[in-house]
């Protein structure tokens, strides 16, 4: 497989470590003086607004795999992000000028804290972690990605959903001027995804804002995206602008488009074949088309952490 190299970045596009730390000190002082909008720690997660800016104060996660991570080139040039095109290389080529600041996230539904939050304010109550996760693509491909993000469980806890909240729904930005793929009819836009509350409060899912210790590239879902490592790739909704706590199962884009191929739960189950290909074996992206495939693991190898969520669920019918 031919992998293109990302275009060289100009030095002016990357925040220097000195300037970034100065900016962080400035924000820290402001937070102490005025308090964070959402509460939480005085500093919390601070995300540089420079392209691929370095992320500071990132802790290592005990949930990381010991497998070797894919290269930055693999991760940033082979993407599913239909808002920027149907080809795997289209997002890399078409998202370069995508504007991720200013950015607002709307939180609504059955929760005690709701409203529209500036991205920086949304991030303040949480801490950044690096989690190296195995990720399963739909078409029998896989990657290992060193994500940096915040715990989704902590996000849910912070907004304090009521007992009526059974699911968490997510929605992607719907901007035809910036996202050329929205002019096509491949899906019913905007892109939508969802998890059950039990899934969302499991320790594994994160809202990712970086890879390899830097701000997440546009084509990978900047400025913030969902990562659920035991599920197929289409459960990784990108460029999130809406989070809603709902009492009913939300509609999800791929299930709406082809319910016989893409179920709501989207758990990796090698015993259930996709109608158009087998899921029993997979090939690591970057290894080449002639590399040996490896056996696909149930729940992508995270069964010890998540199998209990589905103990009463038929995973052949609820795929």
N, C-alpha and C positions, 0 to 999 in steps of 0.2 A: 504494500500500500504506500502510495506517495504521500508524504507528510510535508506540508509547506511550513517554512519557518516564519514566525511573526516578524512583521516589519520592525526595523530598529527604531527604538524610541529616542526622541530628542532629549538631551539632559534637562531642558526646561520643562518637560512634561512629567518629571519625577520629582517629588518633594525630597530634598536632602534630609538626612537624618537629623542634622542640627536644626533646620527650620521646622521639621515635624515635631521634635521635642519641645522647641520653643512654643509652637502652636498649642501643644498639649498642656504646657505649663500655663499658658494664657487661659485656656478653657477650664483648667483645674481651678484657677483663681476665681473665674467667673462663677463656677458652680458653687464654690464655697461661699462666695459673697451673696449670690442670689438664690441658690438652691436649684436642683434639677427639676424640670417641669413634671416629670413622671415620678419623682422620688428615687430612692435607691442610693447607691454609693455616690460620693462627691464627684468622681471622675467617670467610672463606667467605661464602656467601649467607645473609643474615639476613632472614627474612620476618616482617613485623609481624603480630601476631594480631588487629589491628583491621580492621574491614571497610573495604576499599578503602584501606588504609594505604599511604603512599608508600614506594616501594622505593628504596634508596640504593645507590650504587656500581655503577650499571648502565652497562656499556660498549655502544657501538654495534657492530653486526655488519656485516661486509662482504657478507653474504649478503642483506641487505635489498633489497627492490624500491624503485624510485624512484616508484612509483605512489602516488597519494593514498590515505591510509588512510580506511576508513569511520569514521563518527562513533561515539562511545561508545554512543549510543542504538541505532544499528543493531546493533552487536556484542553489546550486553547485553540486547536485547529480542527478538531473532530467533534462537532456539536449538533445536537438537536435543539433548535430554537426557531420554530417555524415562522415566528413573527419577522425573522430576517431572511427567510428563504428555506426551501425544502432540502437543498443539498447539505451534506455534512460540513462543507467548507464555506457555505453561504454566510452563516453568522459571523465567522472570522472576517470575511471580506466586507460585509454590509453593516456591521455594528460599530465600526470604528468611531463614528462621530455621534453615537448615541449619547444623549445628555442625561446624566443620572443625578444631577443637582440643579436646582432644588428638587427634592423628592418628598412626597407625602404618603404616609400609610394611614388608611382609614380603618379603625377598629370599631366593629358594631355587633349588634345581636345581644344574646343573653349573657351579659357580663356586667360587673359593677363599674368597670372603667371602660369608657368608650370615647370616641372622638377621632379627629384628624390630627396626626402628629407629624411634625417635621422629622425626617429620617434621623438626624443627629440626636434629637430629643428622644425618639423611640429607642435608640441604642443605649442611652446613658445608664439605665438601671442594671445592665448586664455585663458580664465578663467574657472576654474572648478566649476561646480554646482552639487548639489545633487538633483535629481528629482525622487520622488517616484511615479512610474507609474504602472497602471494596464496593464498587458500583457496578450494577448490572444494566446494560443497555437492552432494549427490547429484541434487537435482531441478533441475539446470541453472541454479543460482544461484551467485554467487560473492561474496567479500568480500576486502578487504585489511585485515589486522589487525596492529597493532603489539604483538606478543607480547613478554613478558619471561620468560626462562627459562634453563635450564642445558642444556648440550650433552648429548644422549643418548649420543653416542659416548664422552664423558668419563665418564659414569655407568657405561657398560658396562666401560670400561677399568678404572675404580676397583674394581669387584667381581671383575674378573679371571676371566672364564669359561674353562672348560677346553676342550680340543679337541672334547669331546663336544657342546658347546653349538652348535646350528645355528639356533636361533630364540630370540626373547625374547617371552614371553607376559605379558600384563597383565590385571589384573582390577579391576573397580570395586567400591566399597563396596556391600554388600547389606544395607540397613537399612530395613525396612518401616515403622518408626515415623517416620522422617524423610523417606522417599521414597515418596510416595503412588502413583507410577506402578508400583511393584513389585507392587501388588495386582492389576494387570492381567496379561494373558497375551500381550502383544504380542511378547515375547521370552522366551527361556529364561534366567532370571536366575541368577547375577549376570552383568553385561555383561563380555564377554571380547574381547580383541584380541591381535594378534601381528604381529611383523615377523621377517624373516630376520636373522641376525647381520650379514650384509653391509649390509642396509638400516639396521639400528640403529646401525651404526658409520660410516655415511655422515655427512659434516659437517652436513647439513641438519636432521635431526630434533632437536627439543628437548623437554624436559619443561617446560611453561610453568607459571609461578606468578603471572603478572601480565599486564595489558594497559594500555596508555597510561601506563606507569610506576607503576601502582598494583597492589595485590594483586588477583588475579583474582576477579571476582564469583562467587558461588556457582553461578549459572546457567550459567557458562562452564566449570565443571569444577573449582572450588576443592577442596582447596588446590593440586592438582598434576594436570596432564593431559598427554597426548601430542599433539604437533603434527608432522605429516608433510606438508609443503606440496605435494608432487607427487602426493598421493593424494586420494581422495574423503573427504568429511567424516567418514564412519563409522570411519575409521582414526584418529580423534582421541579415544581413550578418555579419559574424565573421572574425576575423584575416585579416583585410583589408590590401591589398598591392597596390591596384590600384583604383584611382578615375578619371573618365573621363567625361568631359562635351561634350555632343553629340547633334547633331541636329535631330537624329532619335531615336525612342524608342529602348532601348537596349534589347537584349535577356536576359531573366532571367531563372535561372536553373529549377525551378519547373514548370514554364509555358512551357519550352521546353520539359520537361519530360512528362507532362500530362496537356495539354492545356484545356481539358474539366473539370479539377478539380481545377486548380490553375491559376487564371487570373493574368494579370500584376498588377492591382491596389491592389488586396488583402485586400480590406477594409472589416472590420467586418460588415456583414449585416445578422442579425438573420433571415431575411425573405427569404434568399436564402440558401437552404440546399446544403451541399456538396453531391456529388453523392453517398457517402457511409455512411453518418451520418448527423443528424440534427445539425444545428448551433443555434437553438433557446434557448437552455439552456446549462449551463456550470458548471463544478465542480472545486472548488479551489484546486490546488495541495497541498497536505499535510493534507487535511481534511479527507482523507480516502474514499474508494470506496463506503461506505454506507452513506456518508454525503449527505444531500439534495443538489440538484443542484439549481442554481440561474438563473434568466432570463439573457440572453445575451443582452447587450446594443448595439444599433446602433453606429457604429464607436467606439465601446468599451467604450462608455460613453464620448467621446471627440468631440461629434458633434458640440457643440457650437464653438469650435476652428477650425474645419476642414470641416464642411458640405458645406461651400461656395465654396470650391475647386472643388466640383462635381455637382454644381447646374444645369449644362447642360449635365450631363452624366447619362445614364441609368445604375443604379447600379445593376440591375438584369443581364444585358448582359455584363457589364464591371465589373465583380466580381473580 
